[in-house]
């Protein structure tokens, strides 16, 4: 909530006297939801509402909605249903329902890009039902702010692009997009899945572990499990060898052991080779499984076709690939914590 207050104060400081309006005369929107049912667009705003009292003003949230067969009309109806002038300048969260993503993703992206009153730097996320999420009551906070804080805190664990990049990748026939999928558990925002597309067509929602492992920077942490052995890959390097007949994906990295199966005797130096072999196989299998599933749905989330085109200036369908994995265990640091905990 503090962020919202700061943003509102900044809004009035920078607009000057001509556009000055009392805080109590404004409805500041911090999150927008788009849904599609019965051939109608349903737009919902989470509005930060200010109420004057003897001590100054208090902030609360309300939900306003608009519904129409035309998206622009639905948005205007939502704006009109607010009891004060609506400001969309500080929207941080855009929630798109699965149904909307399946039928009208381009309509949403196109509208946001063309509407100068909405920032294109907002986070675009998929969910089942934006309205249900907005109805969740969070003490002393808005659900939009909670989502924003969660995404910001986990920024290194999620692949997030602004609307301009998303639109560009939709137009590019050689690379496909994935958007974070969110849901709530006990009022906590969970972002452990992605919804992916073929062009602008919805495909499926899956776990995002391998996608973020393959697409995020080398400092991102990821856990791989095998039985009761858990490895944390804390540093990695992924490069692509583009050949005429196939693309080779080379994955190298360093990992720390977080938990160890009792069958391993860590006092035996040779056991590390066994753990490395086992975990490398797990990583290889999971990466191959991810690629097989997405590519079989004609969704190229890694842009393999784009890499091939940039090198050979030719479009190629059904590109063959091979994955090599070489993750080494760092025997220092966390490994001794595991031993000391036993």
Secondary structure, DSSP 8 states (H G I E B T S, - for coil): -HHHHHHHHHHHHHHTTTT---GGGEEEEEEEEEEEETTEEEEEEEEEEEEEETTEEEEEEEEEEEEESSHHHHHHHHHHHSSSEEE-TT--EEEEEHHHHHH-HHHHHHHHHH-TTS-TTSEEEEES-HHHHHT--BTTB-HHHHHHHHHHHTGGGS----HHHHHHHHH-TT---EEEEEEEETTEEEEEEEEEEETTEEEEEEE-HHHHHHHS-TT--EEEEETTEEEEEEEEEEEEEE-SSEEEEEEEEEEEEEE--TT--TTSTTHHHHHHHHHHHHHHHHHHHHHHHHHHTT--TT-HHHHHHHHHS---SS-EEEEEEEEEE--STHHHHHHHH-
